[in-house]
Amino acid sequence: MKTLRTGLVAATASLALVLTGCGGGGGGERKTEDGLKVVTVAYTPIYSVGALKLGMDQGFFEKQGLRIELKQVANPPSGIAAVAGDEVDFNYTPSIPFVNAIANGVQLEIVGAADGYDEGTKAAVEADPSLALQHDDSGVVAAADSGITRAKDLEGKTVSVPARGAQLEVTIAAAVKADGGDPAKINWITLDFPSAVSSLKSGRVDAAGLVVPFLSQAEDGGGKLVLSPGLEFFDDGAVGMWVTSASLAKQDPEIVKSFQAAVEQTNEYAEAHITEAQQAAADVLKTDLATVQAGSEPAFPATVDPADVQSVIERMKELGYLKKDIDATSLVFGS
């Protein structure tokens, strides 16, 4: 079985292309000299972007008449703002920031899966909770002298997350509540991952919500991994997704259909060639293959089942992070 990638890193960069047109995504059609339509894709530097890069290298997007321009953004909310404002055509987002955006009136549509859990992962971990550490690339690392050994112990402690109300806070809060604790009693603070690792080491925070490779960095600094909240919260299926603006889906559905088809083919290929996907991720993230392979294997669902998103919506409502009903079926392009 394989697992999801949910990491976020505060950074800004882009991979440039030689274009015959000019400007950003969404604002008008651009083509390369060989007639391919250029689409811009925002991403956060996580291992799952390796599948997209692999699909680009394999020519799946070009077969659909597309040339991809990658643009790295600080975090999923930044990417959501960019795609909603038609500054980029597509964006990677975990499901929780996506649901938050929809609840706040941002008009987006899900185009395809980016990462998630393979069928059977949830059942296997429920049968043997120790397997969670092998399948969840998110986690909570506590300072060695914090006294934190389980989710409930986070009550009354200072815990860092990369963004309030987003993926890590919600999944950690769910784990604390399930363990009999009160998430409202946690002192949440917002730190990017590098700052969180240094703050954990210096004693500024008692625990930090992190992702690979920052989990191992924090452990190397003396911290202890005490919780893997992702698998406790999500079901099997898609978790990270590629999304577009409702305006692009309406104005140019053919581009969206082409991107969707290429992503599906990309994910099917990546599932069958995990090492190649990991190498592509290492290339994009400018790290070595061993670092990427130190974590558990990613999973790349071919498509997004609206039920994957609906389960997230219902859990967020139960936790008080969502105050309204949302129908996930209406949010998936082509459904």
C-alpha positions in Angstrom: 0.0 0.0 0.0 1.0 3.6 -0.6 0.2 6.8 1.1 -0.5 10.5 0.5 1.7 13.6 0.6 0.3 16.7 2.2 3.3 18.9 2.7 3.5 22.7 2.3 6.6 24.9 2.2 6.7 28.7 2.2 8.7 29.5 -1.0 8.1 31.0 -4.3 9.7 30.0 -7.6 8.8 29.0 -11.2 9.9 26.8 -14.0 10.2 29.0 -17.1 9.2 28.0 -20.6 10.0 29.6 -24.0 6.7 30.9 -25.0 5.4 32.7 -28.1 2.8 34.6 -26.0 3.1 36.4 -22.7 1.3 36.9 -19.4 0.1 34.5 -16.7 -2.4 31.7 -16.7 -6.1 32.1 -17.3 -5.9 35.5 -18.8 -5.9 34.5 -22.4 -4.7 31.6 -24.6 -1.0 31.2 -25.2 0.6 28.7 -27.6 4.1 27.4 -28.1 5.8 27.5 -31.5 4.6 24.0 -32.1 1.0 24.9 -31.4 0.5 23.5 -27.9 -1.7 25.4 -25.6 0.2 26.6 -22.5 -1.5 26.1 -19.1 0.0 27.2 -15.8 -0.2 24.9 -12.8 0.5 26.1 -9.3 1.9 23.6 -6.8 3.4 23.4 -3.3 6.7 21.6 -3.1 5.5 18.1 -2.1 6.5 14.7 -3.3 3.1 14.3 -5.1 4.2 16.8 -7.7 6.5 14.1 -9.0 3.6 12.4 -10.7 2.7 15.5 -12.6 6.3 16.0 -13.6 6.5 12.4 -14.7 3.4 12.8 -16.8 5.0 15.9 -18.4 8.2 13.9 -19.1 6.2 11.0 -20.6 4.4 13.4 -23.0 0.9 12.7 -21.7 0.0 16.4 -21.6 1.4 17.1 -25.0 -0.7 14.3 -26.4 -3.7 16.3 -25.1 -2.4 19.4 -26.8 -1.0 21.0 -23.6 2.3 22.4 -22.4 2.6 22.8 -18.6 4.2 25.7 -17.0 4.8 25.0 -13.3 4.7 27.7 -10.7 5.6 27.0 -7.1 3.5 28.9 -4.5 3.8 29.4 -0.8 0.9 27.2 0.3 -2.4 25.9 -0.9 -4.3 29.0 0.1 -1.9 31.0 -2.1 -2.5 28.7 -5.0 -6.3 28.8 -4.4 -6.2 32.6 -4.6 -4.1 32.5 -7.8 -6.5 30.0 -9.5 -9.6 31.8 -8.3 -8.2 35.1 -9.7 -7.3 33.4 -13.0 -3.6 34.0 -12.5 -3.0 30.3 -13.0 -5.1 27.7 -14.7 -4.8 24.8 -12.3 -3.7 24.4 -8.7 -2.8 21.6 -6.3 -4.8 21.7 -3.0 -5.4 19.3 -0.2 -9.1 18.6 0.3 -9.5 20.6 3.5 -8.3 24.0 2.1 -10.5 23.3 -0.9 -13.5 22.8 1.3 -12.7 26.0 3.2 -12.5 27.9 0.0 -15.8 26.6 -1.2 -17.4 27.5 2.1 -16.1 31.1 1.7 -17.7 31.5 -1.7 -14.7 30.8 -3.9 -15.9 29.2 -7.1 -13.6 26.2 -7.9 -14.0 22.8 -9.5 -12.1 19.6 -8.9 -10.4 18.4 -12.1 -8.4 15.4 -11.0 -6.6 13.5 -8.2 -3.1 14.4 -7.1 -2.5 12.0 -4.2 -4.4 9.9 -1.6 -4.6 6.5 -0.1 -4.8 3.1 -1.9 -7.9 0.9 -1.3 -7.5 -1.1 1.9 -5.1 1.3 3.7 -7.7 2.5 6.2 -8.8 -1.0 7.1 -5.2 -2.2 7.5 -4.3 0.7 9.8 -7.4 0.3 11.9 -6.5 -3.4 12.4 -2.9 -2.4 13.3 -2.5 1.2 14.3 1.3 0.9 14.3 1.1 0.9 10.5 0.0 4.5 10.5 3.6 5.6 10.7 4.4 3.7 7.5 1.5 5.3 5.5 1.1 8.9 6.7 3.6 11.5 5.8 2.1 14.1 8.1 2.7 13.9 11.8 3.1 15.7 15.2 6.6 15.8 16.7 6.8 16.8 20.3 9.8 18.2 22.2 11.6 15.5 24.2 10.8 17.2 27.6 7.2 18.2 26.7 5.5 15.3 28.4 3.5 14.7 25.2 3.0 11.0 24.4 -0.4 10.9 22.8 -3.0 13.2 21.1 -4.8 14.1 24.3 -1.6 15.5 25.8 -1.6 18.3 23.3 -4.3 20.0 25.4 -2.9 23.2 27.0 0.3 22.9 24.9 1.6 25.3 22.2 1.4 23.5 18.8 2.5 24.9 15.5 0.8 24.4 12.2 1.5 26.0 8.8 -2.0 27.6 8.5 -5.0 28.0 10.8 -8.0 25.9 10.0 -6.2 24.0 7.3 -5.2 20.4 6.8 -2.9 19.8 9.7 -4.9 21.7 12.3 -8.1 20.0 11.4 -6.6 16.5 11.3 -4.7 17.1 14.6 -7.9 18.5 16.2 -9.8 15.4 15.1 -7.2 13.1 16.7 -7.2 15.1 20.0 -11.0 14.9 20.2 -11.0 11.2 19.4 -8.6 10.7 22.2 -10.8 12.5 24.7 -9.1 15.8 24.6 -10.3 19.3 23.8 -8.7 20.9 20.7 -10.0 24.3 21.8 -7.5 24.2 24.6 -4.5 24.0 22.3 -2.5 27.1 21.8 -2.2 27.0 18.0 0.5 29.2 16.4 1.3 29.5 12.7 4.8 28.7 11.5 6.3 27.5 8.2 7.9 24.1 8.5 11.6 25.2 8.7 10.7 27.7 11.4 8.6 25.1 13.2 11.6 22.7 13.3 13.9 25.3 14.8 11.2 26.5 17.2 10.7 23.0 18.5 14.4 22.6 19.1 14.6 26.0 20.9 11.5 25.3 23.1 9.3 28.0 21.6 6.7 25.3 20.8 5.8 22.1 22.6 4.9 20.3 19.4 4.8 20.9 15.7 2.5 19.6 12.9 4.9 18.6 10.2 5.3 16.7 6.9 8.2 14.8 5.3 11.1 15.6 5.1 10.6 18.0 8.1 9.4 15.1 10.3 12.9 13.5 10.2 14.6 16.8 10.7 12.7 17.4 13.8 13.4 13.9 15.1 17.1 14.4 14.3 16.9 17.5 16.5 15.7 15.5 19.5 12.0 15.5 18.9 9.7 12.5 19.2 7.0 11.6 16.6 3.8 11.1 18.7 0.9 11.2 16.3 0.1 10.6 12.6 -3.2 12.3 12.1 -3.9 12.0 8.4 -4.8 8.3 8.3 -7.2 8.8 11.3 -9.1 11.5 9.4 -9.2 10.5 5.7 -10.7 7.5 4.0 -9.1 5.6 1.1 -9.2 7.5 -2.1 -8.1 11.0 -3.2 -7.0 13.6 -0.6 -4.9 16.1 -2.7 -6.5 17.4 -5.8 -5.9 19.4 -9.0 -8.5 22.2 -9.2 -9.5 25.0 -11.6 -11.7 28.1 -11.4 -15.3 27.7 -12.3 -14.8 30.5 -14.8 -12.2 28.5 -16.8 -14.3 25.4 -16.6 -17.2 27.3 -18.2 -15.2 29.4 -20.7 -12.8 26.7 -21.9 -14.1 23.3 -20.9 -12.0 21.6 -23.6 -8.7 22.7 -21.9 -10.0 21.4 -18.6 -11.1 18.1 -20.2 -7.7 17.7 -21.8 -5.9 18.4 -18.5 -8.2 16.0 -16.7 -7.5 13.2 -19.2 -3.7 13.8 -19.0 -3.8 13.7 -15.2 -5.7 10.4 -15.2 -3.2 8.8 -17.6 -0.3 10.3 -15.6 -1.6 8.9 -12.3 -2.1 5.4 -13.8 1.4 5.5 -15.1 2.9 6.8 -11.8 1.1 4.1 -9.8 2.9 1.5 -12.0 6.2 3.3 -11.9 6.7 4.6 -8.4 10.5 4.9 -8.5 10.2 7.1 -11.6 7.6 9.3 -9.9 10.0 9.6 -6.9 12.9 10.5 -9.1 10.7 13.2 -10.8 9.8 14.5 -7.4 13.4 14.7 -6.4 14.2 16.6 -9.6 11.4 19.2 -9.0 12.2 19.6 -5.3 16.0 19.7 -6.0 16.8 17.0 -3.6 18.2 13.5 -3.8 16.2 10.4 -4.5 17.2 8.8 -1.2 15.5 11.7 0.7 12.3 11.2 -1.3 12.4 7.4 -0.8 13.0 7.7 2.9 9.2 8.3 3.3 6.5 5.9 2.4 5.4 5.4 -1.1 2.9 7.9 -2.5 -0.4 6.8 -4.0 -1.9 8.4 -7.1 -5.7 7.7 -7.5 -6.7 7.9 -11.1 -9.9 9.9 -10.4 -11.7 11.7 -7.6 -14.8 10.1 -6.2 -17.1 12.8 -4.8 -17.5 10.6 -1.8 -13.8 11.2 -1.0 -14.6 14.9 -0.6 -18.0 14.5 1.0 -16.5 12.5 3.9 -14.1 15.4 4.6 -17.0 17.8 4.5 -19.0 15.8 7.1 -16.0 15.4 9.5 -15.2 19.2 9.3 -18.9 19.9 10.2 -18.6 17.5 13.2 -15.5 19.3 14.4 -17.1 22.8 14.0 -14.7 23.9 11.2 -17.6 24.0 8.7 -21.0 25.7 9.3 -22.8 24.9 6.1 -23.9 22.0 4.0 -21.9 21.4 0.8 -22.6 18.9 -1.9 -19.4 17.4 -3.2 -20.9 16.0 -6.3 -21.5 19.4 -7.8 -17.8 20.3 -7.3 -16.2 17.6 -9.5 -15.8 18.7 -13.2 -17.7 16.5 -15.5 -19.7 14.7 -12.8 
